[in-house]
Amino acid sequence: MSPKYLDEDVVIFLKQDYCENNDDCAVYVNGYDATFKKIRKLENGITLQPINIKYEPSFYTNEQIENLPVRIIGKAFEIRRKI
């Protein structure tokens, strides 16, 4: 099985501020640092799981989500890949 996203892929996002559990999303952390992660919603916060498995997930409490802030800015909608 190959990775879902490959080098040189173009990912198109739907601009939205919400997502479902396990969606791949663009997320603002600290209000300005954008990252591309799988979202894992928990009762006490949110885990941002890197798409690249070489990196560790980041957990943010509900308080951190409000104060940093951590915001969903878009959901991965389409991949464009050259063959």
Secondary structure, DSSP 8 states (H G I E B T S, - for coil): ---SS-TT-EEEEEE-S---TT-EEEEEETTTEEEEEEEEEETTEEEEEESSTTS--EEEEHHHHHHTTEEEEEEEEEEE---
